[in-house]
Amino acid sequence: MSRNPDGTFAVGNPGGPGNPHAKRVGELRSALLEAVSPQDVAEIIRGMVAQAKAGDVQAAREVLLRVLGRPLEADVLERLEALEEAILHDSPATN
């Protein structure tokens, strides 16, 4: 692969082979989007929430991950707070 000095691909660069399945995956996603209505999604979500409330840990985990996102590890939060504190004490505005 040849690149220009700025890191972009040079003219005539053949590039990689790409994803041979991309077209098929796109077709399948389009079919899925056409087959599933917003009402279907709402019913599925209501069912998962009901299962979670009934004690299904997997359903609860999935609902919470989708709504809240992945939890940060405690040590990451501690390191972030320490970094923020260091930045506050070292900033020129506070000195």
QUIWO-V968598 format. One record per residue. N is the residue number from 0. RES is the residue in one small letter. PSI is psi in degrees with one decimal (none if undefined). OMEGA is omega in whole degrees, -180 to 180 (none if undefined). Layout:
n = (N | N)
res = (RES | RES)
psi = (PSI | PSI)
omega = (OMEGA | OMEGA)
//
This chain:
n = (0 | 1 | 2 | 3 | 4 | 5 | 6 | 7 | 8 | 9 | 10 | 11 | 12 | 13 | 14 | 15 | 16 | 17 | 18 | 19 | 20 | 21 | 22 | 23 | 24 | 25 | 26 | 27 | 28 | 29 | 30 | 31 | 32 | 33 | 34 | 35 | 36 | 37 | 38 | 39 | 40 | 41 | 42 | 43 | 44 | 45 | 46 | 47 | 48 | 49 | 50 | 51 | 52 | 53 | 54 | 55 | 56 | 57 | 58 | 59 | 60 | 61 | 62 | 63 | 64 | 65 | 66 | 67 | 68 | 69 | 70 | 71 | 72 | 73 | 74 | 75 | 76 | 77 | 78 | 79 | 80 | 81 | 82 | 83 | 84 | 85 | 86 | 87 | 88 | 89 | 90 | 91 | 92 | 93 | 94)
res = (m | s | r | n | p | d | g | t | f | a | v | g | n | p | g | g | p | g | n | p | h | a | k | r | v | g | e | l | r | s | a | l | l | e | a | v | s | p | q | d | v | a | e | i | i | r | g | m | v | a | q | a | k | a | g | d | v | q | a | a | r | e | v | l | l | r | v | l | g | r | p | l | e | a | d | v | l | e | r | l | e | a | l | e | e | a | i | l | h | d | s | p | a | t | n)
psi = (130.5 | 142.2 | 155.2 | 166.2 | -27.3 | 3.4 | -9.8 | 160.8 | 139.6 | 156.2 | 136.3 | -3.6 | 125.1 | -19.4 | -174.2 | 176.6 | -15.2 | -174.8 | 113.8 | -16.1 | -0.3 | -42.9 | -45.2 | -42.7 | -40.9 | -41.9 | -42.8 | -39.8 | -40.9 | -43.1 | -41.0 | -45.1 | -34.6 | -31.2 | -23.5 | 122.4 | 163.0 | -34.3 | -38.8 | -45.7 | -43.5 | -40.9 | -42.1 | -44.8 | -44.5 | -39.5 | -42.2 | -39.8 | -41.5 | -42.7 | -41.8 | -44.3 | -28.2 | -0.4 | 3.6 | 106.0 | -40.4 | -42.9 | -42.6 | -44.3 | -46.1 | -45.9 | -47.7 | -39.5 | -39.5 | -34.5 | -45.8 | -19.9 | 176.0 | 137.2 | 145.4 | 144.6 | 145.7 | -39.7 | -29.9 | -43.1 | -42.3 | -42.8 | -38.2 | -43.7 | -40.2 | -40.0 | -43.4 | -42.0 | -43.9 | -39.5 | -42.0 | -41.0 | -25.0 | -3.9 | 143.9 | -27.6 | -26.1 | -7.1 | none)
omega = (176 | -178 | 174 | 179 | 179 | 176 | 178 | 180 | 180 | 177 | 179 | 178 | -177 | -179 | -179 | -178 | -177 | -179 | -178 | -178 | -174 | -179 | -179 | 179 | 177 | 178 | -180 | 178 | 178 | 179 | 179 | 180 | 178 | -175 | -175 | -180 | 174 | 178 | 177 | -179 | 180 | 178 | 179 | -179 | 178 | 178 | 179 | 179 | 179 | 178 | 179 | 179 | 180 | 176 | 178 | -175 | 180 | 178 | 179 | 180 | -179 | 179 | -178 | 178 | -179 | -177 | -173 | -175 | -178 | 178 | 175 | 177 | -177 | -178 | 177 | 178 | 179 | 179 | 178 | 178 | 179 | 179 | 178 | 179 | 180 | 180 | 179 | -179 | -178 | -177 | -179 | -178 | -178 | -179 | none)
//
